[in-house]
Amino acid sequence: MDPTKLYQYIQRRIAYEEKRIRETIPAEYRSLKELLGEKRPCITLQSGIEHCIDESELRELARIVPWYLHRLVKLPIVLVYSKTGYKSFFRIRGDRWSCYTVGILLKNRLWYCPETIDVEAAYKLLKRFKTVFLVTIELELGGIG
């Protein structure tokens, strides 16, 4: 294959995959309080598809998170997968209330805000709250283009 065509193919493929990943990111975030009051607690993704949050997970989250934070906690909470060398971890994307919510769920500490969490902690959260959390990756491709 011609190197120029190969390079163009790789660029198109990267652009396609990047678009696909971006489409899974929420277009909107809604408060825990707002979602608790709805018959169908759903949010819209960048692709236009609805992502519905399980009502039992919402009720459990509302039981754990103090009532006075329900208006401040925005859902879904996005975990961004990253890898540096051999170490994998997740960053919490969003505002400080998302971070505080993760701290409450993992450490049962009210004002604890971890910047990153390890893979085991992420699995623990995802096992318990499958629809409250969304997982994505960020592409950092140096030297291409």
C-alpha positions as a printed Julia matrix, in Angstrom:
145×3 Matrix{Float64}:
   0.0    0.0    0.0
   1.16   3.5   -0.85
   2.46   5.24   2.34
   0.4    8.37   1.59
  -2.81   6.35   1.24
  -1.99   4.39   4.4
  -1.43   7.64   6.28
  -4.75   9.04   4.99
  -6.53   5.83   5.96
  -5.09   6.0    9.49
  -6.14   9.65   9.82
  -9.7    8.85   8.67
  -9.9    5.89  11.03
  -8.69   7.96  13.99
 -11.23  10.71  13.18
 -14.01   8.1   12.95
 -13.1    6.47  16.27
 -12.74   9.84  17.98
 -16.22  10.84  16.76
 -17.64   7.53  17.98
 -16.12   8.04  21.44
 -17.35  11.64  21.65
 -20.91  10.53  20.84
 -21.04   8.5   24.06
 -20.42  11.59  26.21
 -23.51  13.19  27.78
 -24.98  16.23  26.03
 -26.71  17.13  29.3
 -26.32  16.5   33.0
 -29.3   16.46  35.34
 -29.51  16.66  39.11
 -30.17  13.63  41.27
 -33.25  15.41  42.66
 -34.62  16.1   39.18
 -34.08  12.52  38.0
 -35.68  11.07  41.15
 -38.89  12.94  40.33
 -39.22  11.6   36.8
 -41.11   8.61  35.49
 -38.32   7.88  32.97
 -35.03   9.21  34.37
 -33.03   9.65  31.15
 -30.35  11.97  29.8
 -29.33  12.62  26.2
 -25.91  11.66  24.83
 -24.0   13.65  22.18
 -25.24  11.15  19.59
 -28.87  12.0   20.43
 -29.49   8.61  22.01
 -31.16   8.51  25.42
 -29.33   6.93  28.34
 -31.78   5.92  31.05
 -30.68   5.55  34.64
 -32.1    2.64  36.61
 -34.62   3.84  39.2
 -33.41   1.42  41.88
 -29.85   2.71  41.42
 -31.13   6.29  41.73
 -32.96   5.44  44.95
 -29.88   3.73  46.38
 -27.69   6.69  45.43
 -30.23   9.08  47.02
 -30.14   6.99  50.2
 -26.33   7.22  50.39
 -25.8   10.84  49.3
 -27.05  13.4   51.86
 -30.39  14.94  50.87
 -28.98  18.47  50.83
 -26.62  17.48  47.98
 -29.34  16.0   45.74
 -29.77  19.3   43.84
 -26.0   19.68  43.38
 -25.04  16.17  42.23
 -25.33  15.96  38.43
 -25.73  12.64  36.66
 -24.39  10.67  34.95
 -20.93  10.69  36.46
 -18.29  10.16  33.78
 -15.15   8.15  34.49
 -12.31   8.7   32.02
  -9.94   5.76  31.57
  -6.25   6.61  31.36
  -3.05   4.64  31.31
   0.45   5.82  32.1
   3.08   3.17  31.49
   1.74   0.04  33.17
  -0.58   1.89  35.55
  -4.26   2.16  34.66
  -6.6    4.55  36.46
  -9.77   6.59  36.04
 -10.28  10.34  36.37
 -13.63  11.75  37.44
 -14.89  14.18  34.82
 -17.27  16.87  35.92
 -17.67  19.28  38.77
 -16.59  18.89  42.38
 -19.98  17.44  43.35
 -19.37  14.46  41.07
 -16.01  14.02  42.73
 -17.54  14.32  46.22
 -20.17  11.73  45.27
 -17.44   9.28  44.27
 -15.7   10.0   47.59
 -18.9    9.28  49.51
 -19.48   6.02  47.63
 -15.91   4.74  47.98
 -14.77   6.02  51.38
 -18.04   7.05  53.03
 -16.43  10.46  53.62
 -18.49  13.55  52.89
 -15.94  16.06  51.57
 -13.42  13.58  50.14
 -12.68  14.25  46.46
 -10.26  11.81  44.8
  -8.7   13.18  41.62
  -8.17   9.67  40.29
  -9.35   6.21  41.29
  -7.76   2.86  40.57
  -9.32   0.18  38.39
 -10.57  -1.85  41.37
 -12.43   1.16  42.78
 -13.98   1.86  39.36
 -15.15  -1.77  39.07
 -16.65  -1.52  42.54
 -18.64   1.57  41.52
 -19.68   0.13  38.15
 -20.79  -3.15  39.69
 -23.08  -1.32  42.1
 -24.24   1.53  39.82
 -24.21   0.3   36.23
 -26.27   3.15  34.76
 -25.23   6.05  37.02
 -21.64   5.99  35.72
 -20.46   6.24  32.11
 -16.94   5.19  31.14
 -15.0    6.74  28.29
 -11.41   7.22  27.18
  -9.51  10.25  26.01
  -7.35  10.09  22.94
  -3.95  11.69  23.12
  -2.11  10.96  19.92
   1.11  12.88  19.61
   2.97  13.1   16.34
   0.04  12.3   14.06
  -1.07  14.97  11.63
